Amino acid sequence: MPPAKYTHGRVLYKGTDLVKLDREQIRLFRGTEIAMIFQEPMSSLNPTKKIHTQIEEAISVREERAKGLGEPGKDHGTDDPGRMKEVISVLNKVLIPDPEEVANRYPFELSGGMRQRVMIAMSLAQRPSLLIADEPTTALDVTTQAQVLKLMRNLMDDAKTSILLITHDLAVASQVADTIAVMYGGEVVEETDVLELFSEPLHPYTQGLLSCVPTAPKEVSRLKPIRGNVPDLRLAIAGCKFASRCPFAMERCNKEKPKLSSVKEKHRVACHLYDK
């Protein structure tokens, strides 16, 4: 049994609906087209294998899938000197000092920031068109976080890789993103470019998020928390999921679900306040 199922909707990638593909077809997209950086690198890296072995395996999978020969679970060889050269190259690209030494270490011998860089290097070795990053800086200190974010930004510019960043930290999003989609209750409630979102947030939930961000000394400005609690998403909600917490809620908000629609150029909002 698969861990999850979808009931409706589409996941379009370059015109292909991914949810309609079978297991063999979806493998053609994993790694070569779409790669992922997970939140905690220590649980994503194999603690029993050296760094170079794990990156070489990613390279092997990329090469075999490009030829249509990839096999799930195959134990890929790591004797190719050309692959080791590529390992050093990708470690250099993610600014790891002394990459030859790091390549021969185990994950537990590296710091959290170094392990996260290794994860990025593994993704880079697969040469994906899309890199999904799930809270990639949560476990890092502020200094290391800034370095990883700068690295991701450089990858977007130099490697021409698109990044889908999943984060709860608006400060992180502001440093990396070009476009931001704000989600509440599993649905997009606002979508626009990063400068527009911070200068003119339109959805009440987005406004509430930004009002929770410290912007001045405590004696000058008090934070304004969002009232209430997140609704139980296991229950059917007829109207807007944010209605019970929204200071602008109207009667229709509890009965009618708002549609995500354009309010201005490149700015979409799901809120009855902006219905035309």
Sequence and secondary structure as in RCSB ss.txt:
>XXXX:A:sequence
MPPAKYTHGRVLYKGTDLVKLDREQIRLFRGTEIAMIFQEPMSSLNPTKKIHTQIEEAISVREERAKGLGEPGKD
HGTDDPGRMKEVISVLNKVLIPDPEEVANRYPFELSGGMRQRVMIAMSLAQRPSLLIADEPTTALDVTTQAQVLK
LMRNLMDDAKTSILLITHDLAVASQVADTIAVMYGGEVVEETDVLELFSEPLHPYTQGLLSCVPTAPKEVSRLKP
IRGNVPDLRLAIAGCKFASRCPFAMERCNKEKPKLSSVKEKHRVACHLYDK
>XXXX:A:secstr
  S    S   EETTEEGGG  HHHHHTTBTTTEEEE S HHHHS TTS HHHHHHHHHHHHHHHHTT   TT  
     HHHHHHHHHHHHHTT SSHHHHHTS GGGS HHHHHHHHHHHHHHT  SEEEEESTTTTS HHHHHHHHH
HHHHHHHHT  EEEEE S HHHHHHH SEEEEEETTEEEEEEEHHHHHHS  SHHHHHHHHTS  S TTT     
  S    TTS   S TTGGG TT  GGGGTS    EEEETTEEE  GGG  
